[in-house]
Amino acid sequence: MASTTLVIKSSPSGERSVSRLLLDDLLRQRSTTHPGEHVVTRDLVAMGAALPHVDSVFAQAIFIPPSERSAEQQRGLKLSDELADELLAAQTIIIATPMYNRTVPSSLKAWIDHIVRPGLTFTYDEEGRKGLLAGKKAILLCATGGVYSTGAGTAEDFLVPYLQCILEFMGITDVEVYRAEGLVQDYEGAVKNARGILAAANGKA
């Protein structure tokens, strides 16, 4: 049975998006190294208003057993259930994102709020919080204007550490990170370097 990979796109820059460029590269590479892979894609920007921020109905319904939810609460969780089901069905999650104001774009934050669900992707027991997605793998493809992986910029990086934290919260600890950074200073050099690193790491079977 073919493995399933969930792809999350969150850049509004269209063809100019560097994170999407890296994603295209990676998917081409994986078509060779992972033949038969089933890819499910969510373009969060293209969803527009169809990806709302969570509201009071959502906030209450997630703590109510499914059999006890009202019709309104069921409707309020319909999209969240769909997004969570996609995540649960995937063995690999690829997130392609730019940095916005030192962190994730609002569309990606909205997706995260929909899929971090008690009883579905995490739970609490007598030993504390437990992620329910152990065994899955995540790949982060990040594009930033500045350099945040080293030097003084690390203190202002609320993109990669945040994504790693939220993935770990759900039990995903196998996380690969690829960055195209310093795009403002040297766009062509940063893109070339990132694509080279990605190709070297993922061109192997």
C-alpha positions in Angstrom: 0.0 0.0 0.0 1.4 3.4 -1.0 2.3 5.8 1.7 0.5 9.1 2.0 2.2 12.5 2.2 0.3 15.6 3.2 1.6 18.8 1.7 0.8 22.2 3.3 1.3 25.3 1.3 1.1 28.7 3.0 2.8 31.3 0.8 0.6 33.9 -0.9 3.4 34.8 -3.3 2.4 32.4 -6.1 5.0 31.7 -8.7 7.4 34.1 -6.8 7.3 31.9 -3.7 10.7 30.4 -2.7 9.1 28.0 -0.3 6.9 26.7 -3.2 10.0 26.5 -5.4 11.7 24.2 -2.8 8.5 22.2 -2.5 8.3 21.6 -6.3 12.0 20.5 -6.2 11.3 18.1 -3.3 8.2 16.6 -4.8 10.1 15.9 -8.1 12.9 14.3 -6.1 10.4 12.2 -4.1 8.7 11.0 -7.3 11.9 9.1 -7.9 12.9 8.2 -4.4 9.3 7.4 -3.2 7.5 5.9 -6.3 3.8 5.4 -5.8 3.6 8.0 -3.0 0.1 9.4 -2.6 0.3 13.1 -2.2 -2.6 15.2 -0.7 -2.1 18.9 -1.0 -3.7 21.7 1.0 -3.0 25.2 -0.3 -4.1 27.3 2.7 -3.9 30.6 0.8 -6.1 29.3 -2.0 -8.7 28.2 0.6 -9.2 31.9 1.6 -12.3 32.4 3.7 -12.9 28.6 3.6 -10.2 28.4 6.2 -11.6 30.5 9.1 -9.9 31.2 12.4 -11.4 29.1 15.2 -14.4 30.6 17.0 -16.3 30.1 20.2 -18.4 27.2 18.8 -15.1 25.4 18.0 -13.5 26.2 21.3 -16.4 24.6 23.2 -17.1 21.7 20.9 -13.6 20.2 20.9 -14.0 19.4 24.6 -17.4 17.7 24.2 -17.7 14.0 23.2 -18.8 13.6 19.5 -22.0 11.9 20.5 -23.0 14.8 22.7 -22.3 17.7 20.3 -25.1 19.8 19.0 -25.8 20.2 15.3 -24.2 23.6 15.4 -21.1 22.2 17.1 -20.8 19.4 14.6 -21.0 22.0 11.7 -18.4 24.1 13.6 -15.9 21.2 13.6 -16.6 19.8 10.1 -13.6 21.5 8.5 -11.4 20.8 11.5 -12.3 17.1 11.3 -11.4 17.0 7.6 -8.1 18.6 8.2 -7.3 16.4 11.2 -8.3 13.3 9.2 -5.8 14.3 6.5 -3.1 14.7 9.0 -3.8 11.4 10.7 -3.8 9.5 7.4 -0.4 10.8 6.4 2.9 9.2 7.1 4.9 12.3 6.0 3.9 16.0 6.4 5.6 18.6 4.3 5.1 22.2 5.3 6.2 24.9 2.9 6.1 28.4 4.4 7.6 31.8 4.4 8.4 33.8 7.6 5.9 36.5 8.3 6.7 39.0 11.0 9.2 36.5 12.5 6.7 33.7 12.6 4.2 31.7 10.6 1.6 33.2 8.2 -1.9 33.6 9.6 -3.2 30.9 7.2 -0.7 28.4 8.6 -1.6 29.4 12.2 -5.3 28.8 11.4 -4.5 25.3 10.1 -2.5 24.5 13.2 -5.4 25.7 15.4 -7.7 23.4 13.5 -5.5 20.3 13.8 -4.2 20.5 17.3 -7.1 18.7 18.9 -7.5 17.0 22.3 -8.3 13.3 21.8 -7.2 13.4 18.1 -3.6 14.7 17.9 -2.7 14.9 21.6 -4.1 13.9 25.0 -3.3 14.2 28.7 -3.0 11.3 31.1 -1.6 10.8 34.6 1.9 11.3 33.2 1.0 14.5 31.5 0.6 15.6 27.9 1.1 12.9 25.2 1.3 13.4 21.4 -0.7 10.9 19.4 1.1 11.2 16.1 4.3 9.4 17.0 6.0 7.7 14.1 5.2 10.3 11.5 7.8 12.4 9.8 7.7 16.1 9.0 9.7 18.2 6.5 9.8 22.0 6.8 10.7 24.1 3.8 11.1 27.7 5.0 11.9 30.9 3.2 13.2 34.0 5.1 14.5 37.4 4.1 17.1 37.4 6.9 19.3 34.7 8.4 17.8 33.0 11.4 19.6 29.7 11.7 22.8 31.1 13.1 24.1 34.3 14.7 22.0 37.1 16.3 19.0 36.2 14.2 18.3 33.0 16.1 16.7 35.1 18.9 14.1 36.4 16.5 13.2 33.1 14.9 9.7 32.2 15.9 9.1 30.2 12.7 11.1 27.0 12.8 11.3 26.6 16.6 7.5 27.2 16.8 6.8 24.6 14.1 9.1 22.1 15.7 7.5 22.7 19.1 3.9 22.3 17.8 4.9 19.1 15.9 6.5 17.7 19.0 3.4 18.6 21.0 1.5 16.2 18.7 4.2 13.5 19.0 6.2 14.2 15.8 9.8 14.3 16.6 11.3 13.2 13.3 11.6 16.7 11.6 13.9 17.8 8.8 14.4 21.5 8.2 15.5 23.2 5.0 15.9 26.9 4.8 16.3 29.4 2.0 17.5 32.3 4.1 19.1 35.7 3.6 16.9 36.3 0.5 17.0 40.0 1.0 20.8 40.1 1.0 21.5 37.6 -1.8 18.4 36.2 -3.4 20.0 34.2 -6.1 22.7 32.8 -3.9 20.3 31.9 -1.1 17.9 30.1 -3.5 20.8 28.2 -5.2 22.3 27.2 -1.9 18.9 26.0 -0.5 18.1 24.0 -3.6 21.5 22.4 -3.6 21.2 21.3 0.0 17.7 19.9 -0.6 18.9 18.0 -3.7 21.9 16.5 -1.9 19.7 15.4 1.0 16.8 14.0 -0.9 18.3 12.7 -4.1 19.1 9.4 -2.4 16.8 6.4 -2.4 
